[in-house]
Amino acid sequence: MQTEIIISGFGGQGVLFAGQLISYAAMDSNLEVTWIPSYGPEMRGGTANCTVVVSDEEIGAPVVRNPEIALVLNLPSLDKYEETLQTGGLMVINSSMVNRLPNREDIKIVSIPGNEIAEKIGNKRVLNMVMLGAMFANHKVLPLSAIEKALHDHLPARHHGFLQANIEALRAGNTYLS
């Protein structure tokens, strides 16, 4: 089993941390994993994406050309990755920032108002966890409990005050099935 994931959005949306968290959860589950971040020179508001490959066997190459899963947090990301997603793949879209659905009928689409859910939880910074929760509801790369454990074990100490909000966001997103 090998699953290739791309997470893409604006800087400041937690794109890179979401990928790191999947990576930690996979490593903690004794799986093979690669994580490659890519971001523009801006601190916030620029483009950011990362690729994650999770496998139960050695990974031959970390490069992802046609991911099985795409988490799309903004419209430019949909425009960029819509055509690269594998046939039968899963696209989880932040409908708070994306005003259209993909033009493809050969993929599974989950459209979720991520920003609104994060704001309802009380912290717009947990958008990435909302989106991860929806991804794990629709594709069993890892159990949600592995992500929650990774949050407990790997969240930087300076962010421990956000732990409960992150878990609440994961669980809220995890209710969105296609």
Backbone as a ProteinNet text record, in pm:
[ID]
protein_1_A
[PRIMARY]
MQTEIIISGFGGQGVLFAGQLISYAAMDSNLEVTWIPSYGPEMRGGTANCTVVVSDEEIGAPVVRNPEIALVLNLPSLDKYEETLQTGGLMVINSSMVNRLPNREDIKIVSIPGNEIAEKIGNKRVLNMVMLGAMFANHKVLPLSAIEKALHDHLPARHHGFLQANIEALRAGNTYLS
[TERTIARY]
82.8	0	88.5	74	143.4	41.6	40.7	-52.1	27.6	-1	65.5	-34.1	8.8	-78.7	-11.5	-91.1	-43.8	-137.3	-78.2	-153.6	-107.8	-204.3	-166.1	-259.9	-199.8	-277.6	-187.2	-233.7	-154.5	-66.3	46.8	127.7	45.3	59.9	-16.7	-139.8	-173	-288.8	-252.3	-127.7	-88.1	-63	-37	-14.3	103.7	216.8	337.2	322.5	260.9	241.3	148	45.3	-45.5	32.2	120.6	202.9	298.2	358.6	448.2	372.7	252.8	174.8	141.9	105.5	83.1	211.5	323.7	453.1	486	467.6	492.8	402.7	275.3	180.4	219.5	264.1	306.7	431.8	529.7	651.5	618.1	533.2	493.9	416.9	358	285	374.3	506	605.6	587	544.9	533.3	648.1	673.9	772.4	703.7	780.7	719.3	823.3	778	857.8	769	832.5	763.3	851.9	798.6	875.2	795.5	845.2	776.8	820.8	733.4	765.6	686.3	754.8	684.8	756.3	678	732.4	809.4	871.7	953.9	872.4	741.2	659.2	634.7	622.3	595.8	449.3	358.2	215.2	157	63.5	-4.8	55.3	179.5	239.3	187.9	239.5	195.9	276.6	212	278.3	215.3	296.9	244.1	345.7	299.8	390.8	335.9	427.4	388.2	426.4	341.5	365.7	339	432.5	413.7	418.9	315.8	307.2	299.1	381.8	385.2	421.9	377.8	419.5	543.5	595.3	718.6	813.5	937.4	1033.9	982	1001.6	954.1	1065.9	1034.3	1135.2	1175.4	1078.9	1107.6	1006.5	1051.2	959.4	880.3	908.3	842.5	699.1	605.5	464.3	416.9	383.2	332.7	180.2	125	-18.8	-66.4	-92.7	-130.2	-264.7	-279.9	-407.2	-501.9	-442.7	-520.3	-466.2	-557.8	-518.9	-605.8	-541.9	-610.4	-589	-697.5	-692.4	-752.7	-667.8	-713.2	-746.3	-713.8	-745.4	-764.8	-820.1	-850.9	-727.4	-615.6	-498.2	-450.9	-469.8	-430.5	-521.8	-650.7	-742.4	-702.6	-677.1	-637.2	-510.1	-416.5	-287.6	-294.2	-370.9	-364	-483.9	-586.7	-706.4	-673.7	-596	-567.9	-464.6	-389.3	-284	-334	-448.8	-501	-532.9	-497.6	-524.6	-674.1	-708.7	-846.1	-886.9	-1003	-1049.3	-994.8	-912.3	-851.6	-950.2	-902.8	-983.2	-932.4	-1024.7	-990.8	-1077.5	-1012.9	-1081.7	-1060.9	-1170.9	-1166.6	-1220.3	-1147.8	-1192.6	-1288.5	-1417.7	-1516.8	-1525.2	-1462.6	-1458.5	-1375.5	-1279.6	-1190	-1187.3	-1266.9	-1271.2	-1415.2	-1437.2	-1573.2	-1623.5	-1554.3	-1601.2	-1558.1	-1625.1	-1585.4	-1500.2	-1424.5	-1346.3	-1437.8	-1382	-1457.1	-1449.7	-1391.5	-1373.5	-1485.3	-1522.7	-1624	-1564.3	-1432.9	-1366.6	-1291.6	-1323.1	-1258.6	-1366.3	-1328.8	-1415.4	-1388.9	-1495.1	-1481.6	-1551.8	-1481.1	-1538.8	-1518.2	-1626.9	-1621.6	-1666.7	-1580.4	-1604.7	-1572.3	-1660	-1634.2	-1532.8	-1409.8	-1304.4	-1286.2	-1283.7	-1263.8	-1376.9	-1501.5	-1615.6	-1612.8	-1576.6	-1569.2	-1460.7	-1344.9	-1235.2	-1276.7	-1344.4	-1388.6	-1492.4	-1579.6	-1679.6	-1611.6	-1501.6	-1424	-1356.1	-1333.2	-1276.4	-1133.4	-1080.7	-943.3	-927.6	-913.8	-902.5	-775.8	-680.8	-555	-570.4	-685.6	-703.6	-766.6	-772.9	-824.7	-758.6	-626.6	-555	-602.4	-636.1	-682.7	-823.4	-907.5	-1041.4	-1028.6	-939.9	-922.4	-863.4	-766.8	-711.6	-819.2	-903	-1011.3	-1101.1	-1135.8	-1219.7	-1146.8	-1016.8	-939.9	-944.2	-919.8	-917.1	-1055.6	-1161.4	-1296.6	-1322.9	-1255	-1283.2	-1174.5	-1062.8	-953.8	-879.5	-866.7	-808.3	-657	-586.6	-440.2	-389.1	-440.4	-407.9	-536.1	-545.4	-662.1	-650.9	-762.7	-763.2	-690.9	-700	-632.7	-481.2	-423.3	-278.5	-242.7	-329.8	-305.5	-319.2	-421.1	-438.1	-317.5	-267.6	-149.8	-27.6	-12.2	100	91.3	-29.7	-46.7	2.7	-40.5	2.3	153.9	213.2	355.4	449.1	401.7	493.1	458.6	345.9	312.4	416.4	477.9	577.2	518.3	599	553.8	487.1	536.1	478.6	334.9	291	155.6	64.7	109.4	27.3	-106.6	-115.4	-242.3	-347.3	-304.5	-395.8	-429.4	-376.3	-394.1	-541.2	-620.4	-761.3	-836.3	-807.3	-872.6	-835	-710	-667.3	-742.2	-756.5	-827.7	-975.6	-1035.3	-1174.4	-1192	-1096.7	-1102.8	-1090.2	-998.9	-985.6	-1118.3	-1177	-1302.1	-1417.6	-1421.4	-1526.8	-1512.8	-1392	-1370.2	-1398.5	-1376.8	-1393.6	-1539.7	-1631.5	-1773.7	-1816.6	-1726.6	-1760.9	-1726	-1827.7	-1811.7	-1866.9	-1804.2	-1855	-1977.2
-116.5	0	124.5	208.4	336.9	443.2	550.2	660.5	788.7	861	988.3	1101.3	1202	1312.2	1444.7	1539.6	1677.6	1765.9	1856.9	1953.6	2090.7	2176.1	2302.5	2415	2533.2	2651.4	2772.1	2871.5	2991	2966.5	3037.1	3034.6	3085.4	3023.8	3062	2976.9	2888.2	2800.7	2667.2	2648.7	2524.7	2408.5	2438.6	2335.6	2245.6	2306.5	2227.7	2147.4	2206	2133	2014	2029.8	1918.1	1800.4	1831.3	1725.6	1663.6	1746.9	1694.6	1602.4	1640.4	1560.8	1423.3	1418.7	1289.5	1207.6	1272.8	1204.5	1146.8	1226.3	1177.2	1058.8	1070.6	962.3	834.7	849.3	732.5	668.9	752.2	698.8	628.7	691.4	631.8	501.2	483.1	360.4	259.6	284.8	197.2	183	291.6	294.7	376.3	357.9	438.5	569.3	678.4	806.4	902.3	987.9	1102.7	1225.8	1338.5	1467.4	1569.8	1639.1	1741.9	1871.8	1973.3	2103.1	2190.3	2280.9	2379.2	2505.2	2619	2742	2859.5	2966.5	3088.4	3166.3	3276.7	3353.4	3430.7	3447.2	3521.2	3435.2	3499.3	3427.2	3383.7	3474.9	3444.6	3501.7	3428.7	3477.4	3429.9	3380.7	3324.5	3183	3116.3	2979.9	2882.8	2774.7	2669.3	2536.7	2435.3	2300.9	2201.5	2082.4	1975.2	1845.4	1753.4	1619.6	1523.2	1424.5	1319.8	1186.9	1095	958.9	867.8	785.8	690.5	551.8	459.9	325.3	222.6	99.5	-9.4	-79.7	-29.3	-80	37.2	6.7	112.1	200	330.2	425.5	448.1	423	433.4	576.6	668.1	808.4	896	1007.1	1094.7	1189.6	1189.9	1282.4	1235.7	1329.3	1298.5	1374.6	1300.9	1363.4	1355.9	1242.4	1220.2	1164.3	1255	1209.1	1137.4	1054	986.6	1077.6	1165.8	1257.1	1399.3	1495.8	1637	1711.6	1780.9	1872.8	2011.6	2075.4	2202.4	2310.7	2402.5	2503.4	2637.4	2654.7	2781.3	2756.1	2855.5	2841.5	2818.7	2891.1	2863.5	2717.6	2657.3	2517.2	2424.6	2454	2374.9	2386.8	2509.9	2531.2	2453	2448.8	2384.3	2231.7	2175.4	2030.3	1950.5	2018	1946.8	1838.6	1871.9	1776.8	1670.3	1692.1	1596.2	1482.2	1498.9	1395.7	1268.6	1155.2	1025.9	1006.7	933.7	891.2	807.7	837.1	767.5	826.4	932.2	993.7	1076	1124.8	1203.7	1347.5	1442.5	1583.3	1641.5	1694.1	1758.8	1909.2	1981.5	2122.8	2209.8	2316.8	2417.1	2511.4	2483.8	2564.3	2707.4	2735.6	2872.9	2962.9	2904.1	2984.2	2940.4	2839.8	2789.8	2801.2	2880.3	2910.5	2823.1	2713.8	2622.3	2480.5	2384.7	2245.8	2205.3	2098.4	2052.4	2017.5	2025.9	1993.2	1844	1766	1622.8	1542.2	1434.1	1344.2	1210.7	1196.7	1068.7	1067.8	1165.9	1172.5	1188.3	1152.4	1169.8	1309.4	1387.4	1525.9	1542.4	1602	1639.5	1789.7	1864.2	2009	2044.8	2114.4	2139.3	2285.6	2353.1	2493.8	2502.2	2475.9	2465.3	2588.5	2705.7	2829.5	2850.6	2828	2848.8	2750.6	2626.7	2526.5	2565.1	2606.6	2647.9	2768.3	2864.4	2982.5	2945.1	2849.7	2804.2	2737.6	2668.8	2607	2715	2830.2	2941.9	2975.9	2912.3	2940.2	2912.5	3017.6	3000.2	2924.3	2914	2844.6	2691.7	2638.6	2492.6	2445	2534.7	2497.3	2370.5	2362.5	2245.7	2116.3	2120.4	2000.4	1962.4	2062.5	2036	1960.1	2008.7	1947.7	1807	1788.3	1654.3	1559	1605.7	1521.2	1473.3	1562.2	1524.3	1425.5	1446.5	1352.3	1212	1202.6	1071.4	1007.9	1086.5	1029.9	960.6	1005	957.8	870.4	855.5	769.1	719.6	592.6	533.3	515.7	623.9	620.3	574.6	637.8	608.6	628.5	563.9	592.4	731.8	794.5	927.5	925.8	815.9	806	821.2	779.2	795	942.3	1019.8	1163.2	1233.2	1194.5	1253.5	1223.2	1100.6	1063	1143.1	1160.7	1239.5	1384.3	1438.6	1574.3	1580	1483.6	1479	1467.5	1382.3	1349.7	1449.8	1520.7	1601.3	1749.5	1792	1933.5	2010.4	2114.2	2190	2241.4	2242.7	2281.5	2419	2511.1	2645.7	2646.9	2536.5	2528.2	2432.4	2382.4	2286.8	2345.6	2475.7	2539.7	2521.6	2485.4	2464.4	2317.1	2229.9	2085.4	2047	2090.5	2051.6	2106.8	2229.8	2287.4	2209	2165.5	2085.2	1952	1887.6	1759	1779.4	1884.3	1915.3	1941.4	2010.7	2039.5	1911.6	1823.6	1695	1619.7	1612.4	1537.1	1603.5	1736.9	1807.4	1779.2	1785.9	1756	1610.9	1524	1380.4	1338.8	1432.4	1402.6	1423.5	1476.5	1507.7	1391.2	1318.6	1207.8	1250.6	1198.4	1233.7	1151.8
0	0	0	-99.3	-102.2	-135.4	-56.5	-77.6	-93.4	-201.1	-228.8	-208.2	-131.9	-91	-124.6	-172.7	-186.2	-104.1	-29.1	50.1	0.8	-35.2	-96.1	-54.8	-35.2	0.8	12	85.9	112.9	233.9	240.6	361	478.1	593.2	710.6	732.9	637.6	653.5	719	753.2	819.3	725.5	599.4	497.8	536	567	595.1	723.7	825.5	950.5	930.1	848.6	821.2	760.6	666.3	606	706.2	789.8	894.1	988.4	1024.1	1117.8	1059.5	932.4	867	871.1	844.3	844.6	981.7	1086	1221.8	1253.9	1219.5	1248.6	1174.5	1049.9	972.6	1033.9	1069.8	1133.2	1264.4	1345.2	1472.9	1453.2	1334.7	1301.1	1229	1230.1	1167.3	1016.7	952	807	750.2	622.8	551.1	510.9	509.4	476.1	419	328.1	283.9	295.1	319.5	328.8	261.2	162	91.4	93	164.3	166.3	49.9	10.3	-91.9	-59.5	-53.8	-20.3	-83.7	-103.3	-160.2	-54.8	-93.1	0.8	104.5	80.9	175.4	299.1	414.1	538	543.3	511.5	509.8	381.2	324.2	206.1	75.8	76.8	-43.9	-64.7	-163.5	-189.2	-103.9	-66.5	9.5	-28.6	-41.2	-60.8	-7.8	13.9	51	-3.9	-25.7	-67.5	43.1	62.4	160.1	91.5	107.3	58.3	179.3	195.8	306.1	245.1	295.3	237.8	343.4	320.2	408	353	240.3	180.9	157.2	124.7	94.9	-18.5	-5.8	-105.8	-207.1	-334.1	-438.9	-469.6	-470.1	-501.3	-428.7	-372.3	-299	-388.3	-516.8	-609.7	-635.4	-628.6	-650.7	-773.3	-877.5	-1001	-1008.6	-972.1	-978.2	-845	-749.3	-615.4	-614.5	-515	-492.5	-413.3	-332.4	-248.2	-264.5	-273.8	-274.2	-173.9	-80.6	9.6	-48.7	-88.2	-159.9	-70.8	-24.4	71.1	7.4	-121.9	-189.6	-339.4	-408.1	-550.9	-638	-618	-701.1	-690.4	-574.5	-557.7	-638.2	-641.5	-723.7	-869.9	-914.2	-1053.2	-1087.5	-994.1	-1019.3	-1014.9	-922.6	-898.9	-948.1	-996.4	-1041.6	-1145.1	-1243.2	-1351.2	-1315	-1208.6	-1174.5	-1087	-1022.9	-933.1	-1012	-953	-1015.9	-1039.7	-1144.6	-1164.6	-1043.8	-988.6	-869.1	-740.6	-751.4	-635	-553.7	-440.2	-347.6	-344.2	-363.8	-349.5	-239.4	-134.7	-23.9	-42.3	-59.7	-97.2	15.3	45.6	141.7	69.2	81.1	9.1	61.2	174.8	225.9	135.7	62.7	-20.3	-166.7	-199.5	-336.9	-384.1	-486.4	-530.5	-645.1	-671.7	-776	-740.9	-801	-785.4	-905.7	-894.2	-1009.2	-1126.2	-1245.5	-1366.5	-1399.3	-1311	-1335.2	-1269.8	-1336.1	-1281.5	-1241.5	-1256.3	-1229.6	-1097.3	-1009.2	-877.9	-770.4	-649.7	-533.3	-478	-455.4	-409.3	-275.2	-181.9	-53.4	-40.8	-35	-22.4	118.5	191.5	333.1	365.6	438.6	474.5	589.3	559	659.6	745.6	682.8	760.4	860.6	816.3	904.9	1021.9	995.5	1102.1	1201.9	1152.2	1240.4	1325.4	1264.2	1338.8	1444.4	1412.4	1509.4	1629.7	1605	1713	1796.6	1735.4	1809.4	1772.4	1666.2	1626.3	1476.5	1397.6	1252.7	1212.8	1304	1273.3	1269.4	1308.2	1305.3	1173.9	1074.8	942.6	890.5	903.9	851.7	916.9	1044.7	1113.9	1069	1043.9	990.6	859	772.5	640.8	651.7	742.6	763.8	813.9	904.7	955.2	843.4	751.3	637.2	547.3	528.7	446.6	506.3	637.9	702.4	712.7	704.5	701	568.1	463.6	328	268.2	335.9	289.3	412.6	423.7	545.1	532.8	501.3	497.3	633.1	737	876.2	956.8	1070.7	1155.4	1217.3	1241.3	1301.2	1435.9	1506.9	1637.1	1623.2	1510.2	1487.8	1473.7	1410	1394.4	1530.1	1606.4	1739.1	1827.9	1821.8	1900.6	1855.3	1725	1672.6	1721.3	1728	1782	1925.6	2006.7	2147.1	2158.4	2074.4	2086.9	2019.1	1916.4	1834.8	1825.4	1880.2	1876	1958.6	1901.1	1977.6	2109	2212.8	2346.4	2346.6	2264.1	2262.3	2209.2	2147	2091.4	2168.4	2282.4	2357.9	2400.8	2412.4	2444.8	2337.2	2216.8	2104.1	2082	2165.8	2145.2	2139.6	2236.5	2239.4	2118.7	2077	1958.5	1833.1	1823.8	1708.4	1703.9	1817.9	1822.2	1789.8	1843.7	1812.7	1663.1	1602.8	1459	1376.1	1413.5	1344.9	1346.5	1462.8	1478	1403.2	1401.6	1327.1	1177.6	1125.5	984.3	950.9	1047.3	1026.1	1007.5	1023.9	1003.5	858.1	775.3	636.2	544.1	504.1	410.3	274.7	170.3	35.9	2.9
[MASK]
++++++++++++++++++++++++++++++++++++++++++++++++++++++++++++++++++++++++++++++++++++++++++++++++++++++++++++++++++++++++++++++++++++++++++++++++++++++++++++++++++++++++++++++++++

